[in-house]
Amino acid sequence: MAGLERIAGPSTWVALVALVLSAIALALFFGGAGALWGPVNDAFIVVAVLALIPAVLAVDRLAAGHGAPWTRIVTVAAILGMLLMAGGQTLLILGRLSLDGSYLTGGVGVIPFIAWIVLVAVLSLASGVLPRPVGWLAAASVVAIVVLSVVAAVTSGPLLWVAAITLVAVLCAWLATLANALTAPAATSPAAA
């Protein structure tokens, strides 16, 4: 587990960078820069999702001593969902899954991941497993996801772009605070685990 503790913070930074690059590729794709940017976006999604797995496991380990047995259920579900998302996007890139199929794998896979974000908020704000800013930004990320979903259901205009950019910014702030928290000596010391 020591290896996991060493890579959880840095891998979260990798996920943050991949998220930003994915968002840029998606904007280029929808902005008409060419079809190449669609698979580039998909590839960065795969990187981001897989890079977050050590963070999910590290949070599970940190929460183990805080009387939260339900954390393990959410952790396992989140990892399975993340693997489903990564697998679906990989199959889409390889031409083995349709775009509609990737919407299904991504949609089903993201639900337990969102539940994990909620878990991080609860563990941070109620149990002190992680610093409070991690919890507040996790909660803000969930709100931003809901807002983007509602906006996307009603419009595809400029408001959707604003909601999407806001979501990416909030997720980046959350991932940065999470990465810092997982990198901090208190998060990786045996006493904290």
Beta strands, then each sheet from edge to edge (+ up, - down):
end
